[in-house]
Amino acid sequence: MTRVRAERDASGSVAEAETVWYEPARWASWVEGFGHVVSIQGPWPQAGAEVIWQSRPGGRGRVTERVVSHEPGAGQELEVTDDSLTGRQTVRFEALADGVSVSVVLDYRLRRRLPAGALVDRLFIRRALADSLRRTLGRFAAELADR
């Protein structure tokens, strides 16, 4: 599996960050490429729940996120599947003296084998995913500050 990660400090408390992070109705304002929620099944954001969402045109397509674990005040781990990849995404919240640190780690495997796949992944896909996570966390920090 390949790993990408991003981290961002933001204003607010861990509880405030979790409220924004776990509210699907707000995802369109900060999740990169998010279009709309297709369905939510189970006790979101708790273990066993599943969210299916559709990206905007030209994006990831249909994305399924199934909660593997959820620890209030600490974070969540998801199994993630979309048209291009499968993997695990972990979000962690950590209290800071003047805010909250939010980190996201995505461990993924491409669903399709590509010619020169490892090279394409290393040079293009990994970078694009890491940039997307950074932009998402930047918009998340702005959303949290506007709360």
Buried (B, 14 or more C-beta within 10 A) or exposed (E): EBEBBBBBBBBBBBEBBBBBBBEBEBBEEBBBBBBEBEEBEEEBBEBEBBBBBBBEEEBBEEBBBBBBEBEEEEBBBBBBBBEEBBBBBBBBBBEEEEBBBBBBBBBBEBEEEEEEEEEEBEEEBBEEBBEBBBBBBBBBBBBBEEE
